[in-house]
Every structure is written in C-alpha cells, then in structure tokens.
Amino acid sequence: MQWTLVIPLKALARAKSRLSDTATDAVRPGLALAFAQDTVAAALACAAVDDVAVVTDDALAGRELAALGAWIVPDEPGGSLNAALAHGTAAVRSRSPECAVAALNADLPALRPLELARVLDAAAEFPRAFLSDAAAIGTTLLAASPGRELRPAFGTDSRARHRASGAAELLLTAVDSVRQDVDTGDDLRAALALGVGPRTATLAAKLLIPGQPGT
C-alpha cells in the first residue's frame, strides 16, 4: 500500500518553545525548520510513501519544503493541530479520494525511511492505527486506510485518546527514529544519539548541548 503523509507545521516563529533551555529565541525557528526538512526528506525517500503534504502558513517553511518535493497546503483553519490535519487530509483526498493517509509529526529529525516503511506496512493491516512517541504518552503517526476517516486526536495524552478512539496501537520494535519527536533538550539529545539528518546536525553542532560529543 502506498501512503500520502500529512505533516502539520506551525509558524516557525512560534515553534519549539520548550527548547528554550537548549536554544535561544533566535535559533529555535531555524531548528524547527531543520527538523521539518529532515523529516520531509526522509519521508519522501520512503518506498511506502507516494506523496507528502505539509500544512503550513509559514512562507519560508513552505518554500523550503516545496523545494524538497512536498506539496504545501495552506493552513486555512489557522486553528488547532487537529484542525490542520483534518484540513490537510480533506485536501489530499479531494485529489485522491481513495488514498491511504497518515499524519506524521514534523519534528522527527532522526527519521529513517526503512523504519517509516515498517510502520506504514504494519498500519496497512488496520482501518486506523497509530504509533506512540518515545515517551509512550503522545503520538508521532496516525494512519487511516483508504475509505477510512483519520479522526486525529493529537495533543495532551494523545496515545490514550487515539487508543480510546478505536485506532490500533502499533507495538513495533526497532522503529525508534519514527518515535523520537523533539520538544525538549532531552528529546534533542536522544535524536542526536540516534543520528539526525544533515540540516539538524549542522545547526545542533553550533549549540552547547551537555552530553553531545565535544561538550
């Protein structure tokens, strides 16, 4: 099964506020963009992915991610993450009504195409399925097979909310790169340990991160 991924990305100026202990206000927008670029590049390199739609109103992010091959969907609702995902899914299915759709976080800088393919192949066995994040509290991927609604419930305790909604939890091992989103300094250190994409690596090398090689 081939998938279209829907990746929501908020305005870079407002992104990644919880990284304030690791990166300054001036640096965080660039980090957020680097995370998204490495995520989108890895997703587009995945054999199970047919297309990537990024829902954003950030002009810089839109230009940079379109240059990688993503389709940019304006965030017309301008509201919550779940509203953006619903809007993006509707836009995707207006072009391809029977496509399989998966929502993917934009902050997976260590994402590996082969691991993403394993997750999507497993998700294809269910009408709706999700993968929890590394903390086992949130969600990094929510998938809906053709003809099924995505019904996103991201936010606080989204793992429990997606499970309660009837989505099957994917209990996979060796897919750490698909689970490791980055919200905090500790998350960034964990992603760096896995091995991040080139854009994140370049920016992270300029930060003084305890536990990182050279610090």
Backbone hydrogen bonds, N-H to C=O, Kabsch-Sander energy under -0.5 kcal/mol:
donor,donor_aa,acceptor,acceptor_aa,energy
3,W,48,A,-2.3
4,T,100,A,-2.6
5,L,3,W,-0.5
5,L,51,D,-2.5
6,V,102,A,-2.6
7,I,5,L,-0.5
7,I,53,A,-3.0
9,L,55,V,-2.6
14,R,11,A,-1.7
15,A,12,L,-1.2
19,L,16,K,-1.6
20,S,17,S,-1.4
22,T,19,L,-2.1
23,A,19,L,-3.0
27,V,24,T,-0.8
28,R,24,T,-2.3
31,L,27,V,-1.9
32,A,28,R,-2.8
33,L,29,P,-2.1
34,A,30,G,-2.3
35,F,31,L,-3.0
36,A,32,A,-2.1
37,Q,33,L,-2.8
38,D,34,A,-2.6
39,T,35,F,-2.3
40,V,36,A,-2.9
41,A,37,Q,-2.6
42,A,38,D,-1.9
43,A,39,T,-2.4
44,L,40,V,-2.6
45,A,41,A,-1.0
46,C,43,A,-1.4
49,V,46,C,-1.6
50,D,3,W,-3.5
50,D,48,A,-0.5
51,D,3,W,-1.3
53,A,5,L,-3.4
54,V,52,V,-0.5
54,V,71,W,-2.8
55,V,7,I,-2.3
55,V,53,A,-0.5
56,T,54,V,-0.8
56,T,73,V,-1.5
59,A,57,D,-0.6
62,G,58,D,-2.6
63,R,59,A,-2.2
64,E,60,L,-2.5
65,L,61,A,-2.7
66,A,62,G,-2.1
67,A,63,R,-1.8
68,L,64,E,-0.7
69,G,65,L,-0.6
69,G,66,A,-1.0
70,A,65,L,-2.1
71,W,52,V,-3.1
72,I,70,A,-0.5
73,V,54,V,-3.0
73,V,71,W,-0.5
76,E,74,P,-2.1
84,A,80,S,-2.1
85,L,81,L,-2.2
86,A,82,N,-2.4
87,H,83,A,-2.4
88,G,84,A,-2.7
89,T,85,L,-2.7
90,A,86,A,-2.1
91,A,87,H,-2.1
92,V,88,G,-2.4
93,R,89,T,-2.6
94,S,90,A,-1.2
95,R,91,A,-0.8
95,R,92,V,-0.8
96,S,92,V,-2.1
99,C,96,S,-2.0
100,A,2,Q,-0.7
101,V,144,A,-2.3
102,A,4,T,-2.1
103,A,142,L,-3.1
104,L,6,V,-2.1
105,N,140,T,-2.0
111,L,108,L,-2.0
116,L,112,R,-2.3
117,A,113,P,-2.2
118,R,114,L,-1.7
119,V,115,E,-1.9
120,L,116,L,-2.6
121,D,117,A,-2.6
122,A,118,R,-1.9
123,A,119,V,-2.3
124,A,120,L,-1.4
125,E,122,A,-1.5
126,F,123,A,-2.0
129,A,143,A,-2.0
130,F,168,A,-2.6
131,L,141,L,-2.4
133,D,138,G,-1.4
134,A,179,R,-1.7
136,A,133,D,-1.8
140,T,131,L,-2.4
141,L,131,L,-1.2
142,L,103,A,-2.0
143,A,129,A,-3.7
144,A,101,V,-3.2
145,S,127,P,-2.6
148,R,145,S,-2.2
158,S,155,G,-1.3
159,R,137,I,-2.4
160,A,137,I,-0.5
161,R,157,D,-1.9
162,H,158,S,-2.9
163,R,159,R,-2.1
164,A,160,A,-2.4
165,S,161,R,-1.3
166,G,163,R,-1.4
167,A,162,H,-1.7
168,A,128,R,-2.4
170,L,130,F,-3.0
171,L,169,E,-0.8
172,L,170,L,-1.4
178,V,175,V,-1.5
179,R,175,V,-0.9
179,R,176,D,-0.6
180,Q,176,D,-1.8
181,D,179,R,-1.8
182,V,107,D,-1.1
183,D,181,D,-0.5
188,L,184,T,-2.1
189,R,185,G,-2.3
190,A,186,D,-2.1
191,A,187,D,-2.4
192,L,188,L,-2.7
193,A,189,R,-1.9
194,L,190,A,-1.4
195,G,191,A,-1.8
197,G,109,P,-2.3
201,A,197,G,-2.4
202,T,198,P,-1.9
203,L,199,R,-1.7
204,A,200,T,-3.0
205,A,201,A,-1.7
206,K,203,L,-1.4
207,L,204,A,-1.5
209,I,207,L,-1.2
212,Q,209,I,-2.4
215,T,212,Q,-2.1
